[in-house]
């Protein structure tokens, strides 16, 4: 069975990309596909705790993110550079994700058979 890494690059309020990435990961997890989810660029904002999605008339993605382990998706990664560039620290994140530097990101991409960027 081929493994797949989904790279989520959109903020939760920037359009449908964040939700679509989560939908793909949850569907794949339901079928026991070996999956990983990487939050990159503005996608790191999906991990921030206490978002007020309703203020932007958006659906809160927090519940979907917290359901990932229930679907067998336990490999969550985040770009350390993307966090730093956006001034985000570990204490602001709602979910634990493995922070990776640029060299580790390259190794991560090589580890998966397929990579999908959304």
N, C-alpha and C positions, 0 to 999 in steps of 0.2 A: 504494500500500500504506500503510495507516495505521500510525502509530508508536504505541508503547505504553510508558508508564512504570509500572513496578511499584514500589510503596512498601512496603518491609518494615519493620514497626514492632515486631516481637516479638524478644525475646532468643532465642538458639538453644535454650535449655533451658526455655522458658516454654510449650511446647506445639508443635503441628504447624505453626503459622503460618510460621516461618522456613523450614522445609523446603518447604512448599507454594509460597512465593514463589520459592524457587530452582528448584523443579520447573517452574513456569510460565515463568520466564526461560530455562531450559535448553531447554525444548520449543520456545518461540518462536524462540530462537536457531538451533535445528536446522532451522527452516523459513525462515531468513533474514529474519525480521520485524525491523524497526527497533525496537530495545528499549533501554531504560535501566533501571537499578536504583538506587533511592534508599534508603539506610539512614537511618531516622528514629527518634526516641525510643529505646526499648530495642533496636531493631534494630541500632544501632551496635555492640552487643556481639558481633554476628556477625563483625565485622572484627578483633576482638582476637586476637592471636597466642597460641599456647600454651594453648589451652583444654583442659581435662581432661573432655571430654564423657563418657568411660566412667565416671568417678566418679559421674555422675548417671544412669548407665545410658541415655545418649543416644548417638546416632550423631553423630560429628564432621562438621560441615559444611564444614570447611576445604578438603577435596579438591574438593567441588562448587563452592565459590567460586573456587578456582584454575583450574577447568575453564572458567569463563565465557568467557575470550578464545578458547578453542578452538571455542566455539559462536558466535563472532562478537559476543559481548556485551562491548563494551569501554567502554561509558559507565556507569561506576560513580560514584555521588555519595553524599555523606554530609553530614548537617546539622552545621555547625560548632557550633551551639548545643547540639544533642544530645550531641556529644562533650564539650563544656565542662561541661555539667550533670552528666555522669557521670565527670568527672575523667580523661578519656582524651586522650592526646596522640598525635601522629603516630608516634612511636617504638613505640607499643603495637599498631599496626595491621598485620595480616598481608598486606593487599592495598592497593594504591594506589587511592584513591578521591578524586575532586575534592571538596574541602571547600567548601560553599556557605553564605553567610550567608542570613538570612531573605529579603532582597530578591532574591537570586539564586535561591532556592527558588521564589519566586513566578514568576519568569521561566521557570524550568525546567518548571513545571507547564503554563504556557501554550504551551510548545514542542511538547508531545506531543499527539497526537490523542485518545488514551485514557489514563486514569490509573486504575490498580487498586491499592487499598490492602489489604494483608494483615497 
